[in-house]
Amino acid sequence: MIDKKKKSIGLATLKTLGAQYSSFFGIVEQVATLHSDFESELTQVLSLLHEKHNVPTQNEVTQDDTTVDAIATASLENEKNDSSPKNNEAAEDLSTTEDLLPTDAWVKKLFKRIATHCHPDKVISSKFSATEKHKRLSSYEQARSALDEINKPMIISIGLLYDELPGIGTVESKKILLAGVTKLQTELDSRQKSVVWSWGMSEDDLSMKSKILVHAAKKMYNRQITEHEALSVVKEFFEIREKAPRRTIGSHPGSSLKSKRKK
């Protein structure tokens, strides 16, 4: 009885970790897409800045590694923090220890057991609801990708949806899921602390975008520009034009209008 309780608790813990990993994985994918869009936009603004203010070209810059990708790895607040590169190295070490290994036998076996629940040939001809069919077909595609990419945390997570445990045991499965969650969290934090992310999330705050552009121009081109210059470029890029102030009732129309009336 005690062993069954322990097994039940262990399975519940694994399922929680599996759900956490799947959730993080989806969030990281969405953030990566947004990050790419933000980076493209900032690159275009920097190009416009180059055209408008004759900023030195990449070949004239003395700094190395001055690309928008490099900008994306540093936050405005932590630009001079020496610990950032170490954090990135730690994340890289975490990703290489497992991912470079050949596909383990247990991964293939787990995929086959998952396929018994959600293979298209079985799901399409089943009496499942449309929602359940979609879920299972999606699980199969994710499991297929996880097998091809040797994404161990993902295939464990999918197996747990159908109460299929990998042959490596609960303890080892827990370690893999924890490592996977940590890796995704590190990747998520890195993107969300970047200059590129700050640019995108500032939305219509032109003042903040101007400050970020000043920072990016310094990082990218080793060129110091004022916030006023940056604001001008930002407004031009987004096609924001200042509206002429309307004359209030009873105020003097101005010399230009007066001269027109005399004519």
Secondary structure by P-SEA (a helix, b strand, c coil): caaaaaaaaaaaaaaaaaaaaaaaaaaaaaaaaaaaaaaaaaaaaaaaaaaacccccccccccccccaaaaaacccccccccaaaaaaaaaaaaaaacccccccaaaaaaaaaaaacccaaaaaaccccaaaaaaaaaaaaaaaaaaaacaaaaaaaaaaaacccccccaaaaaaaaaaaaaaaaaaaaaaaacaaaaaaacccaaaaaaaaaaaaaaaaccccccaaaaaaaaaaaaccccccccccccccccaaaaaaaac
